[in-house]
Amino acid sequence: MSDAIDTPPTAQQLVGDLVRLLTVERTGPDNFVGGQQKDGVGRMFGGQVIAQALQAAQATVDNDKQAHSLHAYFLRGGKEGVPTHYSTARDFDGRSFANRRVVAMQDGVPILNLTASFQAPEQGVEHDEAPMPDVPGPDDLRDDMELRREYAERAGLTGPTRDLMLRPRPIEMRTSGKLHWMNSEPRAPYAHSWFRAAAPLPDDPALHRAVISYASDYTLLGTSALPHGLSWMRGELVGASLDHAIWFHRPARADEWLLYATDSPWTGGGRGFNRGRIFNLDGQLVASVTQEGMLRRRT
């Protein structure tokens, strides 16, 4: 009898795994444990620990308040296959605003600190002076996974590097232009990628904020590598996220196309600074992101 051929997971299965991954389990009034990525190996994805920490914070706040910002510092690299525990402090509960502080720990050692602020929705003065970049829409672009498969074949990738490159993702992406791994020519530090969950998500606004937080760690640090024509995929760089901040400006569904426009105004001193703006299909700014990361040429 021939060996069975593994069937690739469907988009719905991938998104179901993501929902389970981002659903933290309460182990005490303000304590939680996060799930582990299915078949995960090596370093824990930064967006995963941010999203789980946000979920822990959201679980301790009344439903009349919604997260409007978070600020996180990565202290150590998390590991797959190890439970991540989240301890939440209720630093402030007011009539309009609330604040939570979360420490993520593995093996008794902190790997991330996160502070999140919450607000009860209210009406106020409004302006929106962030025009969406004029780039092709998602229907006019190829799926990034197709491009990844072509790159893996062209570059002759093997072993863990190829597995990581081609690992099925619950987030579908389509890129206008080129990301750091797509070519080695120096270019301006701007990138534009559409993203969405690969299948419909439950109607839970807190979960959609968590998925947007998860996806916001994709492509961001790589923007600061573009002017240098260098890439982690080619073994030319060593990098790691140092901090991450998100401001949620208006509600958005993570299973509908969102444009992630990133830029890097500065890199130096072994660090790269990156900014991101997330727009919905109507051209409205729904979130803003910043991140600084370690960025070193591999020697």
Secondary structure, DSSP 8 states (H G I E B T S, - for coil): ----------HHHHHHHHHHHT--EEEETTEEEE---TT--SB--HHHHHHHHHHHHHTTS-TT-EEEEEEEEE-S--BTTS-EEEEEEEEEE-SSEEEEEEEEEETTEEEEEEEEEEE------------------GGGS-BHHHHHHHHHHHHT--HHHHHHHH---SEEEEEES--TTT--S---SEEEEEEEESS---S-HHHHHHHHHHHTTSSTGGGGGGGGT--TTTT-EEEEE-EEEEEE-S---TTS-EEEEEEEEEEETTEEEEEEEEE-TTS-EEEEEEEEEEEEE--
